[in-house]
Amino acid sequence: MAAPERPRSHHSGRDLSFQDHTSAQVLPMRTATGNFSQSTQPNKAEGSDIDRAISLAISEHSSKEGDGPLVTEPASSEKGHNGRAVPSDPSASVKPSMRKRREIAIGWVPACLAVIMLALTALYAIRPDLWKSDFINSSPSNAIFVLRALSEVTAFLLAITVASAFELLQWLLTVREGGIPLTEFLCLQEGTGILGLIQLTAEAKARARTRLWGSLRILAVVLLPILGVLIMSEVGTVLRFDKVGQTAAPLGFGLGSLNTSVAVTLSPLTDILLGASFSQFLDDPTHAIDISDASRRRACSTTADLGSGQTCERVIYLVAGQEEIAAQITTDAHPRADSWLVEDHQGYVLRFTEGDHGWAFENGTECRTYYTEAVGAALGVFRLCAKNVASNQIQARISSCSYNDTLYGNCDKESTWNSTPTWATSLSSTFRHARIAYSRLNGTIISHEFSKMSETVAPLNSSDLLQAWDNFLGLAKSTDLTTSTTLEILGLGAGKFMFPAMIASMLNAITAVSSQSPALQTRAVNALQALLAIPIYFCQPGYVERQALSALPSNVLLTNYDKIILPDGLERNSPVYFTVSRNQIVVGLASIIAYVVLGGLALILCFIALGGATFTERSRHVPDTTAFPLLDFCRHCVVTSKIGMPTAGGTFQSTESYDGVAIREMDVKMAHNAVYSSAYESRKE
């Protein structure tokens, strides 16, 4: 016949079968009325035997855990008049063990590291120029990656510090004589999730301190992502340039007033110099920088809605190209340098706005008709008109003779031009100084920074622009002997350049397809704007002479640059440097301040908690803890009701149901301070 089943506590579910059934003892159980019921009343001898058995079992269990021998107090050693166990003296001197000291000391390590990382993150954001690493400076993504890595490490260390601070604070409050309310304990317990914290904090009958601890825990949870968002909210990169040695060369460089005679010298090269890509002249990164307002720039795009009502305005900063200095500085000097840096560079700010098709121009003085002919027949004809409305403001218009009119030779009739489509624009110009950096590899502008000098008016004469195009296209009234000979050898002259035919063909093509795609009208306007800007760029004093200068040896650049003979009209006011470019991060100052303030405040509060756990008298009563909070709670704590009766106990201690007891009416106390300490926790500290 099978042996009878060993009895189990119907409340705790713990197997009590290790006790001899002949001498089994049921521990006192609290009833709903608060009285104690006992189904079996053993004699004192039997009780002593059971106490010794329980003590022996617990000692063996503790020895397996490596916590040393476990000392228990027999339940019958001290009894009151009602048979209840008398708690041990809580005022007994408790000396912190070496293990506890080590745990508290370890808690300071991530806190100190978090302070260091917070300072490094802020320093990198404020003074990125102090970081000269090739990895950081090699690309914009690397510069941003380093900031992200620093901030993430800081957040990780801060999370550890905050968790340690809350844990120590939890034990400092629990070791008090009266313990800590269970709701506050749960708010400080790291095992409580965000939903639990919200429930504890938002409960209608929650105490003020419960709301305080719950709010602090919730803030701690959301603080880390907030810090990450703050530091990365205003991040960008810029190029910075480290000058290589003493390589300053104050050369004549920049754009100034026009000299239309330069176009005469360049006329044999017009088709080669401009070519079919002339309409993208203001998009060429070797000499043009688009500084338009973003909203106005979108209105000028080929995909813009023409009915949006947004006014198109295009602002271009036109500067001298690298070819103006490449001949003056050797290309083999300082091979480590990857860029040129030109300071105090003067350039044109060209503001183009939408024109009015109703503008009137004098055909004799304000308009020019340019054509290309072959075998006595015209291949393409276009008309360019320009007039001044202010010293630095020009209104311009362009139109082309249609294919049919060109084929039948009607382009010389004024009535033909009255019926052709036209495109108009307005140009205003100013001078502005800037620091320009050019790529040494391909001559493109890689960076620009305007100086604090205000813009000044840059006078432009419409007649000079028209005269420059006359000179470019072989209609000049007078040319030098060398240019005339060159044009004659090449068979060039009035009507012999292909450039007018290119422009006319492009405008006629736009006219043919613009009915299906009105946005293509922008291309014709861009071509007109390029025709106005090309003379400004090429017709500069000394342009041809500078191209003809031979390369200078590096020692001339470094020591004798002041003896270089420059063409008339140029001033030595634009220093040129060899530079090494690097990418540097830029972070908004407001973001940095908010990041440091929030992170610093969190660390200050954590240091206060760590200090309380290290230097206060109460810290002497904090028990030795492990890396497992739940295990620490089971080992050292007991949950009691407000009248001091246990609602949940440790090992070998019966439990009473939570039904009918509100969670806010419970306390958490140290087991050795509670009226009903468990046998597991009856050892002395």
C-alpha positions as CSV (number, residue, x, y, z in Angstrom):
1,M,0.0,0.0,0.0
2,A,1.4,3.4,-1.0
3,A,2.7,5.6,1.7
4,P,0.4,8.5,2.6
5,E,1.2,11.9,1.0
6,R,3.1,14.4,3.0
7,P,1.2,17.4,4.2
8,R,1.7,20.8,2.4
9,S,0.8,24.3,3.5
10,H,-2.3,25.4,1.5
11,H,-1.1,29.0,1.6
12,S,2.6,28.9,0.8
13,G,2.6,25.8,-1.3
14,R,5.9,24.8,0.3
15,D,6.6,21.1,0.9
16,L,7.0,20.4,4.6
17,S,7.6,16.7,4.1
18,F,11.1,16.9,5.5
19,Q,9.5,17.0,9.0
20,D,8.6,13.7,10.7
21,H,4.9,13.2,10.4
22,T,4.8,11.8,13.8
23,S,6.0,15.1,15.3
24,A,4.9,17.5,12.6
25,Q,4.2,21.0,13.8
26,V,2.0,23.5,11.9
27,L,3.3,27.1,12.4
28,P,0.8,29.6,13.8
29,M,-1.5,30.9,11.1
30,R,-3.3,34.2,11.3
31,T,-7.0,34.0,10.6
32,A,-9.2,36.6,9.1
33,T,-9.9,38.0,12.6
34,G,-6.3,38.3,13.5
35,N,-6.3,35.4,15.9
36,F,-4.0,32.4,15.7
37,S,-5.2,28.8,15.2
38,Q,-3.1,25.8,15.8
39,S,-4.3,22.3,14.7
40,T,-1.6,20.5,16.7
41,Q,-0.1,21.4,20.1
42,P,3.2,19.6,20.4
43,N,5.1,19.5,23.6
44,K,8.1,21.7,24.2
45,A,10.5,18.9,23.5
46,E,9.0,18.2,20.2
47,G,9.1,21.9,19.3
48,S,12.7,22.1,20.2
49,D,13.5,19.2,18.0
50,I,11.7,20.7,15.0
51,D,13.4,24.1,15.5
52,R,16.8,22.4,15.5
53,A,15.8,20.5,12.3
54,I,14.7,23.6,10.5
55,S,17.9,25.5,11.7
56,L,20.0,22.6,10.4
57,A,18.3,22.6,7.0
58,I,18.6,26.3,6.5
59,S,22.3,26.2,7.5
60,E,22.9,23.6,4.9
61,H,21.1,25.6,2.3
62,S,23.0,28.8,3.1
63,S,26.3,26.9,3.0
64,K,25.5,25.8,-0.6
65,E,25.0,29.4,-1.6
66,G,28.4,30.3,-0.3
67,D,27.1,32.9,2.2
68,G,28.7,31.2,5.2
69,P,26.9,29.6,8.2
70,L,23.4,30.7,8.9
71,V,22.6,31.3,12.6
72,T,19.0,31.0,13.6
73,E,17.0,31.9,16.6
74,P,14.7,29.1,17.9
75,A,11.1,30.2,17.9
76,S,10.8,29.2,21.5
77,S,13.9,31.0,22.8
78,E,12.1,34.2,23.6
79,K,8.3,34.4,23.9
80,G,5.9,37.0,25.1
81,H,2.9,36.3,27.1
82,N,0.9,35.3,24.0
83,G,3.6,33.0,22.7
84,R,4.8,35.4,19.9
85,A,8.5,35.6,19.1
86,V,10.2,38.7,20.3
87,P,12.3,40.4,17.6
88,S,16.0,40.8,18.0
89,D,17.3,44.2,19.1
90,P,17.4,46.4,16.0
91,S,19.8,48.8,17.7
92,A,22.5,46.3,17.8
93,S,25.7,47.5,16.2
94,V,26.1,46.4,12.6
95,K,29.4,46.8,11.0
96,P,29.5,46.9,7.2
97,S,31.2,43.9,5.7
98,M,34.0,44.1,3.2
99,R,31.5,42.8,0.6
100,K,29.1,45.6,1.3
101,R,32.0,48.2,1.1
102,R,33.1,46.7,-2.2
103,E,29.5,46.9,-3.6
104,I,29.2,50.6,-2.6
105,A,32.6,51.4,-4.0
106,I,31.7,49.7,-7.3
107,G,28.6,51.9,-7.5
108,W,30.9,55.0,-7.6
109,V,32.8,53.7,-10.7
110,P,30.1,54.2,-13.3
111,A,29.1,57.5,-11.8
112,C,32.6,58.9,-12.1
113,L,32.9,57.5,-15.6
114,A,29.6,59.0,-16.6
115,V,30.9,62.4,-15.4
116,I,34.0,62.0,-17.6
117,M,32.0,60.9,-20.6
118,L,29.5,63.7,-20.2
119,A,32.4,66.2,-20.1
120,L,34.0,64.6,-23.2
121,T,30.7,64.7,-25.1
122,A,30.2,68.3,-24.3
123,L,33.8,69.2,-25.1
124,Y,33.6,67.4,-28.5
125,A,30.4,69.3,-29.3
126,I,31.7,72.7,-28.2
127,R,35.4,72.4,-29.4
128,P,35.6,69.9,-32.2
129,D,38.7,71.6,-33.5
130,L,40.6,70.0,-30.6
131,W,40.1,66.6,-32.1
132,K,42.7,66.0,-34.8
133,S,42.0,62.3,-35.5
134,D,42.2,61.3,-39.2
135,F,39.2,59.0,-38.6
136,I,37.0,61.8,-37.3
137,N,38.1,64.3,-40.0
138,S,37.9,62.0,-43.0
139,S,34.2,62.3,-43.6
140,P,31.0,64.0,-42.2
141,S,29.5,60.7,-41.2
142,N,32.6,59.8,-39.1
143,A,32.4,63.2,-37.3
144,I,28.7,62.6,-36.5
145,F,29.4,59.0,-35.6
146,V,31.9,60.0,-32.9
147,L,29.4,62.3,-31.3
148,R,26.7,59.6,-31.3
149,A,29.2,57.1,-29.8
150,L,30.2,59.4,-27.0
151,S,26.6,60.3,-26.2
152,E,25.5,56.6,-26.2
153,V,28.4,55.6,-23.9
154,T,27.4,58.4,-21.6
155,A,23.8,57.3,-21.6
156,F,24.8,53.7,-20.8
157,L,26.9,54.8,-17.9
158,L,24.2,57.1,-16.7
159,A,21.7,54.3,-16.8
160,I,23.9,52.1,-14.6
161,T,24.5,55.0,-12.2
162,V,20.8,55.8,-11.9
163,A,19.9,52.2,-11.3
164,S,22.6,51.9,-8.6
165,A,21.3,55.1,-7.0
166,F,17.7,54.0,-6.8
167,E,18.8,50.6,-5.4
168,L,20.9,52.2,-2.6
169,L,18.1,54.6,-1.9
170,Q,15.6,51.8,-1.6
171,W,17.7,50.0,1.0
172,L,18.4,53.2,2.9
173,L,14.7,53.7,3.3
174,T,13.9,50.1,4.0
175,V,16.4,49.6,6.9
176,R,14.6,52.3,8.9
177,E,12.9,51.2,12.1
178,G,9.4,51.5,10.5
179,G,10.5,50.2,7.1
180,I,9.1,51.7,3.9
181,P,5.5,51.6,2.5
182,L,5.2,48.9,-0.1
183,T,4.1,51.4,-2.8
184,E,7.2,53.4,-2.3
185,F,9.3,50.3,-2.3
186,L,7.8,49.3,-5.6
187,C,8.4,52.7,-7.1
188,L,12.1,52.4,-6.2
189,Q,12.4,48.7,-7.2
190,E,14.0,48.3,-10.6
191,G,11.8,45.4,-11.4
192,T,8.7,47.6,-11.6
193,G,7.9,48.4,-15.2
194,I,6.7,51.6,-16.7
195,L,3.0,50.6,-16.6
196,G,3.4,49.8,-12.9
197,L,5.0,53.1,-12.2
198,I,2.3,55.0,-14.0
199,Q,-0.4,53.1,-12.0
200,L,1.3,53.7,-8.7
201,T,1.9,57.4,-9.5
202,A,-1.6,58.1,-10.9
203,E,-3.6,56.3,-8.3
204,A,-6.2,58.6,-6.7
205,K,-5.3,57.7,-3.1
206,A,-1.5,57.5,-3.6
207,R,0.6,59.3,-1.0
208,A,2.7,62.3,-2.0
209,R,6.0,60.4,-1.5
210,T,4.7,57.6,-3.6
211,R,4.0,60.1,-6.4
212,L,7.4,61.6,-5.9
213,W,9.3,58.4,-6.2
214,G,7.2,57.2,-9.1
215,S,7.6,60.4,-10.9
216,L,11.4,60.3,-10.4
217,R,11.6,56.8,-11.7
218,I,9.5,57.7,-14.8
219,L,11.7,60.7,-15.4
220,A,14.7,58.5,-15.1
221,V,13.3,56.1,-17.7
222,V,12.6,58.9,-20.3
223,L,15.7,60.9,-19.5
224,L,18.1,58.8,-21.5
225,P,16.2,59.0,-24.9
226,I,15.6,62.7,-24.2
227,L,19.4,63.3,-23.8
228,G,20.0,61.4,-27.0
229,V,17.5,63.5,-28.9
230,L,18.8,66.7,-27.5
231,I,22.5,66.2,-28.4
232,M,21.6,65.1,-32.0
233,S,18.8,67.6,-32.6
234,E,21.0,70.4,-34.2
235,V,23.9,68.6,-35.7
236,G,25.7,69.4,-38.9
237,T,29.2,69.3,-40.4
238,V,31.4,71.9,-41.9
239,L,34.8,71.9,-43.6
240,R,37.7,73.4,-41.8
241,F,41.1,74.0,-43.3
242,D,44.5,73.7,-41.6
243,K,47.1,75.9,-43.3
244,V,50.2,74.0,-44.2
245,G,53.2,75.9,-42.9
246,Q,53.9,79.5,-43.9
247,T,52.5,79.3,-47.4
248,A,50.7,82.6,-47.6
249,A,50.9,84.2,-51.0
250,P,49.2,87.6,-51.3
251,L,48.4,87.4,-55.0
252,G,46.0,89.5,-57.1
253,F,42.9,87.4,-57.1
254,G,39.1,88.0,-57.4
255,L,36.5,89.7,-59.6
256,G,36.4,93.4,-60.2
257,S,35.1,95.8,-62.8
258,L,34.7,94.7,-66.4
259,N,37.2,95.2,-69.2
260,T,35.4,94.3,-72.4
261,S,38.6,94.3,-74.4
262,V,39.4,90.9,-72.9
263,A,36.6,89.4,-74.9
264,V,38.4,90.4,-78.1
265,T,41.4,88.4,-77.1
266,L,39.2,85.4,-76.2
267,S,37.0,85.5,-79.3
268,P,38.9,82.8,-81.2
269,L,38.1,80.5,-78.3
270,T,34.4,81.4,-77.9
271,D,33.0,78.1,-79.2
272,I,35.5,76.1,-77.3
273,L,35.3,78.2,-74.1
274,L,31.5,78.2,-73.9
275,G,30.2,75.4,-76.0
276,A,26.9,73.7,-75.7
277,S,26.9,73.7,-71.9
278,F,26.8,77.5,-71.6
279,S,23.3,77.4,-70.0
280,Q,24.8,75.6,-67.0
281,F,27.4,78.3,-66.5
282,L,25.8,79.5,-63.2
283,D,25.6,75.9,-62.0
284,D,29.4,75.3,-62.5
285,P,30.9,74.6,-59.0
286,T,34.3,75.8,-60.1
287,H,33.2,79.5,-60.0
288,A,29.5,79.8,-59.0
289,I,27.8,79.2,-55.6
290,D,24.0,79.2,-55.3
291,I,23.0,81.1,-52.2
292,S,19.3,81.5,-53.0
293,D,16.7,81.3,-50.4
294,A,15.3,77.7,-50.3
295,S,11.7,78.7,-50.9
296,R,12.6,81.0,-53.8
297,R,14.9,78.5,-55.3
298,R,12.2,75.8,-55.4
299,A,10.0,78.2,-57.4
300,C,12.8,78.4,-60.0
301,S,13.1,74.6,-60.4
302,T,11.9,72.9,-63.6
303,T,9.4,70.9,-61.6
304,A,7.9,73.9,-59.8
305,D,4.2,74.6,-60.1
306,L,3.9,77.7,-62.2
307,G,0.6,78.6,-60.6
308,S,1.9,78.5,-57.0
309,G,2.2,82.3,-56.8
310,Q,5.8,82.0,-55.5
311,T,8.2,84.5,-57.0
312,C,11.3,83.0,-58.5
313,E,14.5,84.5,-57.3
314,R,18.0,83.1,-58.0
315,V,21.0,84.4,-56.1
316,I,24.5,83.4,-57.3
317,Y,27.8,84.2,-55.8
318,L,30.2,84.4,-58.7
319,V,33.9,84.1,-57.9
320,A,37.2,83.6,-59.7
321,G,38.1,80.1,-60.7
322,Q,41.1,78.1,-59.6
323,E,42.7,78.5,-63.1
324,E,43.5,82.0,-62.1
325,I,46.0,80.9,-59.5
326,A,47.0,77.4,-60.7
327,A,49.6,79.0,-63.0
328,Q,51.0,81.1,-60.2
329,I,51.4,78.3,-57.7
330,T,53.2,75.0,-58.4
331,T,51.1,71.9,-58.4
332,D,53.8,69.7,-56.8
333,A,54.4,71.8,-53.7
334,H,53.1,70.4,-50.4
335,P,51.6,67.2,-51.8
336,R,49.8,66.6,-48.4
337,A,47.6,69.7,-49.0
338,D,44.3,68.8,-50.7
339,S,42.9,72.3,-51.2
340,W,43.6,76.0,-51.8
341,L,42.3,78.6,-49.4
342,V,41.8,82.2,-50.7
343,E,41.0,84.8,-48.1
344,D,39.4,88.2,-48.6
345,H,38.2,87.2,-52.0
346,Q,35.9,89.7,-53.8
347,G,33.1,88.3,-55.8
348,Y,29.8,89.3,-57.4
349,V,26.4,88.6,-55.8
350,L,24.1,88.3,-58.8
351,R,20.3,88.4,-57.9
352,F,18.1,87.3,-60.7
353,T,14.3,87.8,-60.5
354,E,11.4,87.1,-62.9
355,G,11.1,89.5,-65.7
356,D,8.1,91.1,-67.5
357,H,7.4,90.2,-71.1
358,G,6.0,93.7,-71.6
359,W,9.4,95.5,-71.1
360,A,10.2,97.8,-74.0
361,F,13.7,98.1,-75.5
362,E,15.3,100.3,-78.1
363,N,16.2,98.0,-81.0
364,G,19.1,100.2,-82.2
365,T,20.9,100.8,-78.9
366,E,19.6,98.2,-76.4
367,C,19.3,95.1,-78.6
368,R,21.8,93.0,-80.5
369,T,21.0,90.3,-83.1
370,Y,23.5,87.4,-83.3
371,Y,23.5,84.8,-86.0
372,T,25.4,81.8,-87.5
373,E,25.5,81.4,-91.3
374,A,26.9,78.8,-93.7
375,V,26.9,78.8,-97.5
376,G,25.0,82.1,-97.5
377,A,22.1,80.8,-95.3
378,A,21.4,81.4,-91.6
379,L,21.6,78.4,-89.3
380,G,20.3,80.1,-86.2
381,V,19.5,83.7,-85.0
382,F,18.7,85.1,-81.6
383,R,18.3,88.6,-80.2
384,L,19.6,89.8,-76.8
385,C,18.3,93.0,-75.3
386,A,19.5,94.8,-72.1
387,K,19.0,98.2,-70.4
388,N,19.9,99.8,-67.1
389,V,17.2,100.8,-64.6
390,A,19.8,101.6,-61.9
391,S,23.6,101.7,-61.7
392,N,23.6,98.1,-60.6
393,Q,20.3,96.8,-62.0
394,I,19.7,95.6,-65.5
395,Q,16.6,94.3,-67.3
396,A,17.2,91.8,-70.1
397,R,15.2,89.8,-72.6
398,I,16.0,87.1,-75.1
399,S,14.2,85.6,-78.1
400,S,15.0,83.4,-81.1
401,C,14.0,83.4,-84.7
402,S,11.8,80.3,-85.4
403,Y,12.9,77.5,-87.7
404,N,10.5,78.5,-90.5
405,D,11.5,82.1,-90.4
406,T,15.2,81.2,-90.4
407,L,14.7,78.8,-93.3
408,Y,12.9,81.4,-95.4
409,G,15.2,84.3,-94.4
410,N,12.6,86.3,-92.5
411,C,14.7,87.0,-89.4
412,D,15.8,90.4,-90.7
413,K,12.2,91.6,-90.6
414,E,11.1,93.4,-87.4
415,S,7.6,91.9,-87.7
416,T,9.1,88.4,-87.3
417,W,10.5,89.3,-83.8
418,N,7.2,90.8,-82.6
419,S,5.6,87.4,-82.9
420,T,8.3,85.2,-81.3
421,P,8.3,84.0,-77.7
422,T,10.4,86.0,-75.3
423,W,12.0,85.3,-71.9
424,A,13.0,88.1,-69.5
425,T,14.9,88.5,-66.2
426,S,16.1,91.3,-63.9
427,L,19.7,91.4,-62.6
428,S,21.1,93.4,-59.6
429,S,24.7,93.1,-58.6
430,T,26.7,93.7,-55.4
431,F,30.3,93.0,-54.3
432,R,30.9,90.7,-51.3
433,H,34.0,89.4,-49.7
434,A,34.4,85.8,-48.6
435,R,36.9,83.1,-47.8
436,I,36.9,80.5,-50.6
437,A,38.3,77.0,-50.6
438,Y,39.0,75.1,-53.8
439,S,39.6,71.4,-54.3
440,R,43.2,70.9,-55.4
441,L,42.0,67.8,-57.3
442,N,39.4,69.3,-59.7
443,G,39.2,73.0,-58.9
444,T,35.6,72.9,-57.5
445,I,34.6,75.2,-54.7
446,I,34.3,73.0,-51.6
447,S,33.6,75.7,-49.0
448,H,32.8,79.4,-48.7
449,E,32.4,81.7,-45.7
450,F,31.4,85.3,-46.1
451,S,33.3,87.9,-44.2
452,K,31.7,90.4,-41.9
453,M,32.1,93.2,-44.4
454,S,28.8,94.5,-45.7
455,E,27.9,94.2,-49.4
456,T,28.7,97.2,-51.6
457,V,27.1,98.2,-54.9
458,A,28.7,96.7,-58.0
459,P,28.0,98.9,-60.9
460,L,27.1,97.1,-64.2
461,N,26.5,98.8,-67.5
462,S,24.2,97.0,-69.9
463,S,26.1,98.5,-72.9
464,D,29.3,96.9,-71.6
465,L,27.6,93.5,-71.5
466,L,26.3,93.9,-75.1
467,Q,29.8,95.1,-76.2
468,A,31.4,92.1,-74.6
469,W,29.2,89.8,-76.7
470,D,29.9,91.8,-79.8
471,N,33.6,91.2,-79.1
472,F,33.1,87.5,-78.3
473,L,31.2,86.8,-81.5
474,G,33.5,88.7,-83.9
475,L,31.5,92.0,-84.2
476,A,34.1,94.2,-82.5
477,K,34.8,97.4,-84.3
478,S,38.5,97.1,-83.6
479,T,40.8,94.2,-82.8
480,D,44.5,93.8,-82.1
481,L,46.7,92.4,-84.9
482,T,47.3,89.0,-83.2
483,T,43.5,88.4,-82.7
484,S,42.7,89.5,-86.2
485,T,45.3,87.1,-87.6
486,T,44.1,84.3,-85.5
487,L,40.5,84.8,-86.5
488,E,41.5,84.9,-90.2
489,I,43.5,81.7,-90.0
490,L,40.6,79.9,-88.2
491,G,38.0,81.3,-90.6
492,L,36.1,83.0,-87.8
493,G,34.4,86.3,-87.7
494,A,30.9,87.8,-87.7
495,G,28.4,85.0,-88.4
496,K,31.1,82.3,-88.4
497,F,30.7,81.2,-84.8
498,M,28.5,78.2,-83.9
499,F,27.6,79.7,-80.6
500,P,24.6,81.7,-81.8
501,A,23.2,78.7,-83.6
502,M,23.4,76.7,-80.4
503,I,21.4,79.3,-78.5
504,A,18.8,79.7,-81.2
505,S,18.4,75.9,-81.5
506,M,17.9,75.5,-77.7
507,L,15.3,78.3,-77.5
508,N,13.3,76.9,-80.5
509,A,13.3,73.4,-78.9
510,I,12.0,74.9,-75.7
511,T,9.3,76.7,-77.6
512,A,8.2,73.5,-79.3
513,V,7.8,71.4,-76.2
514,S,6.9,74.0,-73.6
515,S,3.2,73.7,-74.3
516,Q,3.3,70.1,-72.9
517,S,5.8,71.0,-70.1
518,P,5.6,74.7,-69.1
519,A,8.3,74.2,-66.4
520,L,10.8,74.0,-69.3
521,Q,10.5,77.8,-69.6
522,T,13.0,77.9,-66.7
523,R,15.7,76.6,-68.9
524,A,15.4,79.5,-71.3
525,V,15.6,81.9,-68.4
526,N,18.7,80.2,-67.1
527,A,20.3,80.6,-70.5
528,L,19.5,84.3,-70.5
529,Q,21.0,84.7,-67.0
530,A,24.1,82.8,-68.1
531,L,24.6,85.2,-71.0
532,L,24.6,88.1,-68.6
533,A,27.1,86.5,-66.2
534,I,29.6,85.1,-68.7
535,P,31.1,88.6,-69.6
536,I,31.4,89.4,-65.9
537,Y,33.5,86.4,-65.2
538,F,35.8,86.4,-68.3
539,C,36.2,90.1,-68.9
540,Q,38.4,90.7,-65.9
541,P,41.6,92.8,-65.9
542,G,44.7,90.5,-66.3
543,Y,42.7,87.3,-67.0
544,V,44.6,86.4,-70.1
545,E,47.9,87.5,-68.6
546,R,47.5,85.3,-65.6
547,Q,46.7,82.2,-67.7
548,A,50.0,82.8,-69.6
549,L,52.2,83.0,-66.4
550,S,54.5,80.0,-66.1
551,A,54.5,77.8,-63.0
552,L,56.6,79.2,-60.2
553,P,59.0,77.1,-58.2
554,S,58.0,76.5,-54.6
555,N,60.8,78.7,-53.2
556,V,59.4,81.7,-55.1
557,L,56.0,81.1,-53.6
558,L,57.5,80.8,-50.1
559,T,60.1,83.6,-50.0
560,N,59.8,85.8,-53.1
561,Y,56.2,86.0,-53.9
562,D,56.3,89.8,-53.3
563,K,58.5,90.1,-56.4
564,I,56.0,88.5,-58.8
565,I,55.1,90.9,-61.5
566,L,51.3,91.1,-61.8
567,P,49.2,92.7,-64.6
568,D,48.0,96.3,-64.1
569,G,44.7,96.6,-62.2
570,L,45.3,93.8,-59.7
571,E,46.1,94.3,-56.1
572,R,47.9,92.1,-53.7
573,N,44.9,91.7,-51.3
574,S,43.9,88.1,-51.5
575,P,46.2,85.7,-49.6
576,V,46.4,82.2,-50.9
577,Y,47.3,79.2,-48.7
578,F,47.9,75.5,-49.1
579,T,45.5,73.7,-46.7
580,V,44.5,70.3,-45.5
581,S,40.7,70.0,-45.2
582,R,38.9,68.2,-42.4
583,N,35.3,67.6,-41.5
584,Q,34.2,69.2,-38.3
585,I,30.9,68.8,-36.4
586,V,28.7,71.7,-35.5
587,V,26.2,71.4,-32.7
588,G,23.6,74.0,-31.7
589,L,24.6,75.8,-28.5
590,A,21.1,75.5,-27.0
591,S,21.2,71.7,-27.5
592,I,24.6,71.4,-25.7
593,I,23.4,73.5,-22.8
594,A,20.2,71.5,-22.4
595,Y,22.1,68.2,-22.6
596,V,24.7,69.2,-20.0
597,V,22.1,70.7,-17.6
598,L,19.9,67.6,-17.7
599,G,22.7,65.1,-17.6
600,G,24.5,67.0,-14.8
601,L,21.4,67.4,-12.7
602,A,20.8,63.6,-12.9
603,L,24.4,62.9,-11.9
604,I,24.2,65.3,-9.0
605,L,21.1,63.5,-7.6
606,C,22.8,60.2,-8.1
607,F,25.9,61.4,-6.2
608,I,23.7,62.5,-3.3
609,A,22.2,59.0,-3.2
610,L,25.6,57.4,-3.4
611,G,26.9,59.7,-0.7
612,G,24.0,58.7,1.6
613,A,24.9,55.1,1.0
614,T,28.5,55.6,1.8
615,F,28.8,58.2,4.6
616,T,25.6,58.2,6.6
617,E,25.0,56.2,9.8
618,R,22.0,54.4,8.3
619,S,24.2,52.9,5.6
620,R,25.8,50.7,8.3
621,H,22.5,48.8,8.4
622,V,22.2,48.1,4.7
623,P,22.5,44.3,4.2
624,D,24.9,42.6,1.8
625,T,23.2,42.4,-1.5
626,T,23.7,40.4,-4.7
627,A,23.3,41.1,-8.4
628,F,19.8,39.7,-8.2
629,P,17.2,42.2,-6.6
630,L,14.5,39.6,-6.3
631,L,16.8,37.2,-4.3
632,D,17.8,40.1,-2.1
633,F,14.2,40.9,-1.4
634,C,13.4,37.3,-0.5
635,R,16.5,37.1,1.8
636,H,16.3,40.3,3.7
637,C,12.7,41.7,3.5
638,V,9.3,40.9,4.8
639,V,6.0,42.5,3.8
640,T,3.7,43.5,6.7
641,S,0.4,45.2,7.2
642,K,0.2,48.5,9.0
643,I,-0.4,46.8,12.3
644,G,2.8,44.9,12.0
645,M,1.5,41.5,11.0
646,P,3.1,39.6,8.1
647,T,1.3,39.4,4.8
648,A,4.2,37.5,3.1
649,G,7.2,35.8,4.6
650,G,10.4,34.1,3.7
651,T,11.3,30.5,3.5
652,F,9.4,28.1,5.9
653,Q,7.0,30.9,6.9
654,S,3.4,30.7,6.2
655,T,1.6,33.5,4.3
656,E,-1.7,35.1,4.6
657,S,-3.8,36.1,1.6
658,Y,-3.6,39.6,0.1
659,D,-7.4,39.7,-0.3
660,G,-8.9,42.5,1.6
661,V,-5.6,44.2,2.2
662,A,-4.9,47.3,0.1
663,I,-1.4,47.5,-1.3
664,R,-1.0,51.0,0.1
665,E,-1.7,49.6,3.6
666,M,1.4,47.4,3.5
667,D,5.0,48.1,4.5
668,V,8.3,46.5,3.7
669,K,10.7,45.9,6.6
670,M,13.9,44.2,7.1
671,A,13.2,40.6,8.2
672,H,15.2,40.9,11.4
673,N,13.2,44.0,12.4
674,A,9.8,42.5,11.7
675,V,7.7,40.9,14.4
676,Y,7.5,37.7,12.4
677,S,10.9,37.3,10.9
678,S,11.4,34.2,8.7
679,A,13.7,31.5,9.8
680,Y,15.7,32.1,6.7
681,E,16.4,35.7,7.8
682,S,16.7,35.0,11.5
683,R,20.5,35.1,11.3
684,K,22.3,38.2,12.6
685,E,24.1,40.5,10.4
